[in-house]
Amino acid sequence: MSNTPHELAEEFPAEAGKISALKETDAHFARLVDEYHEVNRAVHRAETRVEALSEEHEAELRRKRAALKDQIWQRLAA
């Protein structure tokens, strides 16, 4: 397991199999997951001060992560 918080497997542990299956069969879902991971890791780098970002930019990344997570959940719940 990754040390990066908020990974999808941690956020939706009961849906891990469905996430994998949808990534294989749904290109849009796969792009959402890839973008979520990219944004989540950027947030983690900012939170741990590995990469210095302005507070505004960090907040924007958090909002984007939340929006992506909502979209992913909508696809999982459908």
Secondary structure, 3 states (H helix, E strand, C coil): CCCCCCCHHHHCHHHHHHHHHHHHHCHHHHHHHHHHHHHHHHHHHHHCCCCCCCHHHHHHHHHHHHHHHHHHHHHHHC
